[in-house]
Structure formats: C-alpha cells, structure tokens
Amino acid sequence: MRIIAATLTAATLVFGAPAKVEPNESEVQDIINKFAAKETQFLKARETYTYRQTARIQEVEETGRVIGRHEVVSDIIFSSEGKRTERVVRAPSPTLRNISLSPEDEQDLRSVQPFVLNSQDINLYHVRYLGRETLDEISCYAFAVKPKKMEPGKRYFSGIVWVDDRDLQIVKTFGRGEGLRKKNYDQAFPKFETFREQIDGKFWFPTYTVSNDTLIFDSGLTQKIKMTVKYENYKQFKSDVNITFGDVADTTQTGQKPAEPPKKQ
C-alpha cells in the first residue's frame, strides 16, 4: 500500500540513477490520453466499492476557536438488489453561524473534491503540462487543469493534478470547485487538497480531503473555515445481481438541513 504524504517537494534525483527526461509535446498528449483512460477504468471500478465518508466543516475565528460545525457520516452501500445508494449514519444538527451548505457544495463533495478526469470529460478541460515533481518519493507528472467553458447547473474542478508516472493515475489534486455564478446568490468556495491511496494494488482511491481557507463573500463577509473529508473502509461489492445507481437516500429526517445565512460551497 502506498500513500501520498501532504508534503510537496521539487522533483529530486535519486543518487546514482539517471535523470528522467522531460516528455516532448506529443509524448505529453499521449500521457494525458493514457491517464484519462486509466481514470476511466478507476471510475468504473470505484462504482463497485462500498465505503464510509465522513465530512466535517468548521467555522473558525482568527484566534482558532471553533464557533460552528457541520458533520455528516454516511455509508455508500448496495442494497440486496444491487442498487447503489447513500445511507446517512450520523448527522448532528449543524451549528454553523455565518455560512450554510448549498447544493453546489454538495456537488463538490460528491464529484469535484474526489476529482476523476476520465476520457469522457477530458475534452471539457484545458490540460497543461507543468513538469515533473516528487510527492513522498513518488515521481509524478504535474498538470494544470481548468474548464474550457461552464454550463448552468454543472460543477467543475480547477487546479493542479499530480499523476504517478508509473501507474498513470491521479494521486493528488489541489484546487477548488467552479461553476457559473447564480444571480442574487452570495457564494464562495474553498481551496482544497485531496490525497489518494493505492487500496487494491491496482487503483488509487481518494482517502482524504482537507481545506484550511478563508471564504470571501461579495457582501464583505469573510469566514475562516476548516474542512476534512475522509473516505474509509473501501470494500468491493460482489453479487450476482446487476448493479444500478439510484438517488441519494432522503436525509430530511436526520436534522442535517442547515440554516439560511450566506451560501457557502
């Protein structure tokens, strides 16, 4: 099992080993196509896994004192009929004072923070090669990624992805969720880092997302937040029934519906 540590260093040369040559333009495009294909395989594989997701958001004063919290623990599971769904395990009433979660935040939690750049979506993004870097002794290609255009109701990733130069899979992302601004909505979205870990010896799965950022709203409100999302206990679902993908389980009875201050992602 190989895990990416949070420390990022410049590309380093192992003593006694030859320096790795930077890929040319055509080789870069080939790398992009190959890692998108690998991400497509990973996305399909991940949809056959169960796991627990724990999302925590804290409002923090400049002194570091926590003044508000939001937490949801949920299991991504399959029913006996093979229907994939989300079951909320624990969702205490939120105590956030100045911000609340918006539908865009929920979209980011599900698809942007554990970002997968597959072959189907690759044409939606500008992907620019930045160079080689080393993450916790793992040699990677770094790419800047941003959406070419944005459509109403959709969320996109904008930032940097690091791709293992051996497995050609994303092992870390850094950036934020983006989308078209809604009229009369004062929203701000935090920068985040998502780290992946090789779970099954083949694919790199998101295991940890972290954010420590200050949200700046158009109204002039600023709010420092801390966010962590953990993805744990990955287990492959095995069944003779066909797998289907249903809606997220109804959480209106769990007490997790936030209040209505300025919308935060």
N, C-alpha and C positions, 0 to 999 in steps of 0.2 A: 504494500500500500504506500503510495507516495502522496504527500500533502504539500500544498503551496503555503509557505510562510508569508506573513504580511510584509516582510522587509523586501524592498526592491533595490537591487544594486545595478550598476552598469555592467555591460557584458564583460566577462572575465575570461582569461585564457588559462586553461589547466596546464600546469607546468609539464613540459615535455610533450604536449600534444600540439599538433599543427593548428594554426588559426583557421577558423571557419570562414570561407569566402562568402561575401555578400551575394545574394542572388541577383541576376540581371532582371530586366523588366519582364521578359517572357517567363522566366522562372518564378517571379513573384506572382504573376497571374495564375500560373499552374498551382502554386502553393495555395492561393486563395480558393481556387476551384476544388482542390483536394480537401482542404479543411472544411469547406462548406458541405462537401459530400459526407465527410466523417460526422459533422454535426447533424446532418440529416439522419444518419444511422443512429446516432446517440438520442435524438429527439424521439424517434420511433421506439427505441429500447426503453427510454425513461417512462414512456406511457404505459409500460408493463410492470412498473415498480410501485409498491406502496412505500410511504414514508411519513414521518411526522414533521410538521412545520410549526415553528414557534416564532411569532412575530411580536416584537416589543418596541414601542416608541415612547420616548420620554421627553417632556418639556423640561428644559434645564435653565436655571438662572445663571447669570455671569459668574456667580460665586461657586457654581457647580451643584447647587441644591436642586433636587428634582421636585417640580411643583405639579406635574401632571403625568399620567401614564395611560397607555393603551396596550392591551396584550390579548392575543388570540392564539390558542394552541389548537391545531387541527390535524387530523389524520387523513391522508389521501389514501383511499381504500377502494376495494372492489366488492360489490355485492355478490351473493351466491349466483346471480345471473350473469356476472361478469361486467356489471355496469360500474364505471369508474366515477367516484364522487368524493366530496369532501365532507368529513364529519367533524364538527366542532367539539373538541374535548373540554376546553375551558375558555371562557371569555368573560372575565370580571367586568363590571360596569366601568367604562372609561372615566378618567378624572382629568382629562385634558382641559385646560382653561382657555387657551388662546387660539388653538387650531383644532381642526377636525379632519377626519379622513374623507376624501372624495372618491367617487367612482374611478377617477384616474389613478389615485393611489392604489386602489385595489387591483387595477390592471397592471400597474408597475410591479406590485408584489408578486403577481402570478406569472408575468411573462417578460418583463423588462429587467428586473433585478437578477433572475436566473437566466440571463440572455443566451439564446441559442441562435447563431447565424447560419441557417441552413440554406440549401441550394434553392429552395423556393423563394426565400426572402433576400438573397444576396443582391439581386438587381434593384432592390429598394434602397440600397445604401451606396454611398461613396466609401470605398475601402482603400486607404493609402498606406503603403508600407513605410514604417518608421525606422526599422533596423533591428538588429539582434540585441537582446537583453537576457540577463540571467535572473531567474526567480528561484531562490533557495536551491541553487546548484543545478537547476533545470534550464537548459538552453531553449530560448523561445524567440519566435518572430513577433514583433510588436506592430500592430496596425491601428491607425486612426479610423474610426467608423462614425459616419453621420448620415442621417436620412437625406435622400435626394429631394423628396417632397413629402408633405404630410397631408393626410386625408382626414376629414372630420371623424371623430369618434375613435381614432386609432392612436396607439401609443408606440413610441419608437425609442431605441437606445441611441445615445450619442456619447462617444468617449473613446476609450482605448481597450483593445482586446489583446491578450498575450496568448500565443499559440505554441504549444510544445512542438519543437522542430523534429521530434521523433514520431510522436503519435499523431501529429497534425490535428489536435483538438484544443479548444479554448481551455485554458487553465486559470485565467483570472480576467475580470473585467473591471474597469473604473470609468464612471461617467454618471449620467443622470437620465431620467425618462423625459421625453419631449412629446409634444403634440400641439395641435392648433389651439390657440387661446380661446376660451369661451367668453362671450360678451357678458359683462356685469359679474364676472367671477374673478375674485382676487386670489390667485393661486401661486404657489411656489413649490418647487420640487428639489429635494436634497441630492447632492452628490453621494455616491455610494461605491463601495468595493465589494465584489463577490468573488470568493475563492472556491475553487473546485478541488475535489479529491478523487483519486482513482479507486473506485469502490469494488468493482468486479474483475479487476485485472485487464479490462478492455476499454471502458468508458470513464471519462472524468465527469463526476456529478457535482452540482452546486452543493456545498455543505455549510457555507457561512456568508452572510451579507452584513456589512457594517457601514454605518454612516455617523459622522460627527460634524454637523454643519449648522450654519445659521441661515434660516429662511428669511428672505427679504420680500415683503409684500408691497404692492403698489400703493397701498394706503399709508405706508410708512412704518407699519408694524414690523418688528424683527423678532424672531424667536429662535433661540438656540435649541437644537434637538439632538438626541442620540437614538439611534435605531440599530437593532440587531435582528437578523432573521436566521434561524438555524434550521437546516434540513437534515433529519437524522433517521436512523433505522431503515435504510433502504433495503427492501426485500422484493425479489422478483415474484410476481403473481403467476402461478401456474394453474391452469384449469383447462378442461376440455371444452368449455363453453366459449362462444365468441365474445370478445371484449368490445363494449360500447362505451361511449363517453357522454355522460349526462351532465345536468346542471349542478352547480354547487348546492349543497344542502341548505335549506332555509335556516337562517340564523337569527330571524327576527325575535325568537323567544329566548335568546341567550343573554340578552341585556347588553349586547355589544354595540348597539346603534349609538353613534356619537352625537354630541350636541351640534349646534349650528354656528360656531364662530367662523372666521375666515377660512376658506377651503385650503387645505394643505394636501400635497400629493400624497 
